[in-house]
Amino acid sequence: MIAQLIEAIVRARWLIGAALVAGVVASIYAVRTAPLDAIPDTSDPQVVVYAKWARSPQLLESEVTEPIVKALLGSPEVRSIRATSTRSPSTPISCSTRTAKPMCSR
């Protein structure tokens, strides 16, 4: 059985070589034309608000961060909200569920 297979391959070596070359050419074409994403995005949709205001962290928290967080709390499809306020920037982040509509995440 194996001996017959080897004999057939040896007899049709030009056909096997042509098939190999066609496979290499098709592979190169596929790699060059296929749209590839090296790192797929598997995270949930997020909305990040970055506010920079040269005030104290307490004032930034009460005047900027808290109102944004309170407004996001009532949004549909929101899974979690976290916020940070440091010396200069305030960064509230809202994480939506995967099934959230794009307009709900804005």
QUITA-V195968 format. One record per residue. SS is DSSP state (H for helix, E for strand, - for the rest). Layout:
BEGIN
ss=SS
ss=SS
END
This chain:
BEGIN
ss=-
ss=H
ss=H
ss=H
ss=H
ss=H
ss=H
ss=H
ss=H
ss=H
ss=H
ss=-
ss=H
ss=H
ss=H
ss=H
ss=H
ss=H
ss=H
ss=H
ss=H
ss=H
ss=H
ss=H
ss=H
ss=H
ss=H
ss=H
ss=H
ss=H
ss=H
ss=H
ss=H
ss=-
ss=-
ss=-
ss=-
ss=-
ss=-
ss=-
ss=-
ss=-
ss=-
ss=-
ss=-
ss=E
ss=E
ss=E
ss=E
ss=E
ss=E
ss=E
ss=-
ss=-
ss=-
ss=-
ss=H
ss=H
ss=H
ss=H
ss=H
ss=H
ss=H
ss=H
ss=H
ss=H
ss=H
ss=H
ss=H
ss=H
ss=H
ss=H
ss=H
ss=-
ss=-
ss=-
ss=-
ss=E
ss=E
ss=E
ss=E
ss=E
ss=E
ss=E
ss=E
ss=-
ss=-
ss=-
ss=E
ss=E
ss=E
ss=E
ss=E
ss=E
ss=E
ss=E
ss=-
ss=-
ss=-
ss=-
ss=-
ss=H
ss=H
ss=H
ss=H
ss=-
END
